[in-house]
Amino acid sequence: MAILTGFAAYFVNFLHSVLVMPHLAYAVVIAVFFGIVTASKPGLIVVPVIAAIVYLAALTLVPVVVNHAPLVVPGFDIALARQVIAAYLIFLVADTIVYAVKKAVLGVID
């Protein structure tokens, strides 16, 4: 039960960590890309899952490639599940906004 009640505080902290510059750039690029490739409204539920996985993979792999840091595989535990759920919620909102803007622009063009 503590996991559910403490999730709101964790989500706020996760959102603040996303607003730091390198993480923000990753999130914006991933959100714009996956928002543009979303083809339908049901895709708005599935695509953010893939975006969250890509975001967490980028957080793991970019320091390895850029800074030659050792590759550390994250543990598959409740902390990773919380990160995936928080990233999913962020990308659900961001991808929906990008999808809505895309549909509005394409509606004006047609």
Summary of the structure (lengths in Angstrom):
residues: 110
radius of gyration: 15.5
end to end distance: 50.4
largest distance: 50.6
contacts: 280
relative contact order: 0.16
helix: 82%
strand: 0%
